[in-house]
Structure formats: structure tokens, C-alpha cells
Amino acid sequence: MGNAFASIKQGLEEAITFAKGNCPQAKVHQFSPVDVKNVRAKVGMTQVEFAATFGISVSTLRHWERGDRTPHGAARVLLDVVGKEPQAVLRALTQQ
């Protein structure tokens, strides 16, 4: 348990240092917003087709397209890849 505490303490101290602007070597990854509707249009699918193909609920897809919510995590990565290489993703999904 001592190692866990030390690790958490170190992380907290680093976060405080960063928040104060005293950590120039920190890497901060910022992502630009995904235009989900544009990604779907690029693939040429309806909302229902897109949601079914990529395992997203239609409701969630609609929220993303309206801007009520934004995709995060794996969904965000998937949308980025589909936006850049839609045919490669579609090929990967149809191969067995």
C-alpha cells in the first residue's frame, strides 16, 4: 500500500505543479472537435446505417450531430479514423 500512496502523492504533486504553470515539460494533448455529421456524410450513410455499422446507438449519434454531447475515448478515436480513412475501416469491419 505504501507504493500506491507514494505514486498517488507524486501524481497529485505533479498535477498541482502543472496547474500553477510550473511544468513546461508536461505534454498536453488537445483534440480538435469532430464534425460527426460530416464524418457520416463522407461515408454516405444514414444515421441508422452509421450507428449500426459502428456500434453506436442512434440516440447517441443524434446527440453528437446536434452538438448536445461530444464523443470521448474510443468513440472519438473511431470517428477520427473513419473521418480520415473510411474505406479502410469499412474493409476491416467486413473482413472475417
C-alpha positions, 0 to 999 in steps of 0.5 A: 500500500505504501507504493500506491500512496507514494505514486498517488502523492507524486501524481497529485504533486505533479498535477498541482505543479502543472496547474500553477504553470510550473511544468513546461515539460508536461505534454498536453494533448488537445483534440480538435472537435469532430464534425460527426455529421460530416464524418457520416456524410463522407461515408454516405450513410444514414444515421441508422446505417452509421450507428449500426455499422459502428456500434453506436446507438442512434440516440447517441449519434443524434446527440453528437450531430446536434452538438448536445454531447461530444464523443470521448475515448474510443468513440472519438478515436473511431470517428477520427479514423473513419473521418480520415480513412473510411474505406479502410475501416469499412474493409476491416469491419467486413473482413472475417 
